[in-house]
């Protein structure tokens, strides 16, 4: 059975250590976004667990762009190997 994109993103975020996940959340509030998309407020990103963060990314940016944003933030925290999975 093929994994959904949500499952893939969740599995990827669950592999991050706590400190790296925190840096990932910080980068989400800094990275450049395509026109028409707004940043997720930092207050909504603080101390959020991987399942909630996955849902937040996909509900804010949609499935395709949410994966792209997550991959960009992963690269920004030196997790390019995980970004390639997305």
SULFEN-V433064 format. One record per residue. N is the residue number from 1. RES is the residue in one small letter. SS is DSSP state (alpha for helix, beta for strand, coil for the rest). PSI is psi in whole degrees, 0 to 359 (999 if undefined). Layout:
n:N res:RES ss:SS psi:PSI
n:N res:RES ss:SS psi:PSI
This chain:
n:1 res:x ss:coil psi:132
n:2 res:x ss:coil psi:137
n:3 res:x ss:coil psi:146
n:4 res:x ss:coil psi:163
n:5 res:x ss:alpha psi:325
n:6 res:x ss:alpha psi:314
n:7 res:x ss:alpha psi:319
n:8 res:x ss:alpha psi:316
n:9 res:x ss:alpha psi:315
n:10 res:x ss:alpha psi:312
n:11 res:x ss:alpha psi:322
n:12 res:x ss:alpha psi:312
n:13 res:x ss:alpha psi:328
n:14 res:x ss:alpha psi:343
n:15 res:x ss:coil psi:346
n:16 res:x ss:coil psi:138
n:17 res:x ss:coil psi:160
n:18 res:x ss:alpha psi:315
n:19 res:x ss:alpha psi:319
n:20 res:x ss:alpha psi:322
n:21 res:x ss:alpha psi:320
n:22 res:x ss:alpha psi:317
n:23 res:x ss:alpha psi:322
n:24 res:x ss:alpha psi:313
n:25 res:x ss:alpha psi:317
n:26 res:x ss:alpha psi:317
n:27 res:x ss:alpha psi:328
n:28 res:x ss:alpha psi:332
n:29 res:x ss:coil psi:357
n:30 res:x ss:coil psi:331
n:31 res:x ss:coil psi:153
n:32 res:x ss:coil psi:138
n:33 res:x ss:coil psi:156
n:34 res:x ss:coil psi:154
n:35 res:x ss:coil psi:138
n:36 res:x ss:coil psi:353
n:37 res:x ss:coil psi:139
n:38 res:x ss:coil psi:158
n:39 res:x ss:coil psi:148
n:40 res:x ss:coil psi:127
n:41 res:x ss:coil psi:138
n:42 res:x ss:alpha psi:325
n:43 res:x ss:alpha psi:329
n:44 res:x ss:alpha psi:343
n:45 res:x ss:alpha psi:344
n:46 res:x ss:coil psi:128
n:47 res:x ss:coil psi:38
n:48 res:x ss:coil psi:142
n:49 res:x ss:coil psi:164
n:50 res:x ss:alpha psi:318
n:51 res:x ss:alpha psi:317
n:52 res:x ss:alpha psi:322
n:53 res:x ss:alpha psi:320
n:54 res:x ss:alpha psi:311
n:55 res:x ss:alpha psi:321
n:56 res:x ss:alpha psi:315
n:57 res:x ss:alpha psi:313
n:58 res:x ss:alpha psi:326
n:59 res:x ss:alpha psi:331
n:60 res:x ss:alpha psi:324
n:61 res:x ss:alpha psi:356
n:62 res:x ss:alpha psi:168
n:63 res:x ss:alpha psi:309
n:64 res:x ss:alpha psi:307
n:65 res:x ss:alpha psi:329
n:66 res:x ss:alpha psi:320
n:67 res:x ss:alpha psi:321
n:68 res:x ss:alpha psi:316
n:69 res:x ss:alpha psi:315
n:70 res:x ss:alpha psi:317
n:71 res:x ss:alpha psi:320
n:72 res:x ss:alpha psi:318
n:73 res:x ss:alpha psi:324
n:74 res:x ss:alpha psi:317
n:75 res:x ss:alpha psi:323
n:76 res:x ss:alpha psi:340
n:77 res:x ss:coil psi:28
n:78 res:x ss:coil psi:39
n:79 res:x ss:coil psi:46
n:80 res:x ss:alpha psi:328
n:81 res:x ss:alpha psi:321
n:82 res:x ss:alpha psi:324
n:83 res:x ss:alpha psi:324
n:84 res:x ss:alpha psi:336
n:85 res:x ss:alpha psi:333
n:86 res:x ss:coil psi:999
